[in-house]
Amino acid sequence: MKPAVGTLLIVAAIAAFAWGITHGGMHFSRQDSVVQSGAAEGAIIKTNSLPLAPIAGAVLLVAGVIVLVSSRGTSGPSTNAGGPTAGSRE
C-alpha cells in the first residue's frame, strides 16, 4: 500500500510542476497611488506572482520519495531465514 501512495505523490508532484510551468503560478495585482493633485491622481498597478504550484510540487516530491524509501525497508523478505539468532540457545 505504501509504494502506491508514494508513487501517487510523485505523479501529483509532476503534475504540479507541469501546471506551474504552463501557468506560471498565482498572479495578483495591487494599485499604488503615486501623485495626487486636486482631482487628478496618478497610480501604478503592480502585478506580482507567487510560484505556488512548483512549491507544492517540491513538497509532494519529497513526501513521495520519503514514503517510497520508508516502504522499501519493510516490504522485503527477512534477512534471518529462520536460523539461530545471536541470543538464542540451542
Buried (B, 14 or more C-beta within 10 A) or exposed (E): EEEEBBEEBBEBBEBBBEBBEEEEBEEEEEEEEEEEEEEEEEEEEEEEEEEBBBEBBBEBBEBBBEBBEEBEEEEEEEEEEEEEEEEEEE
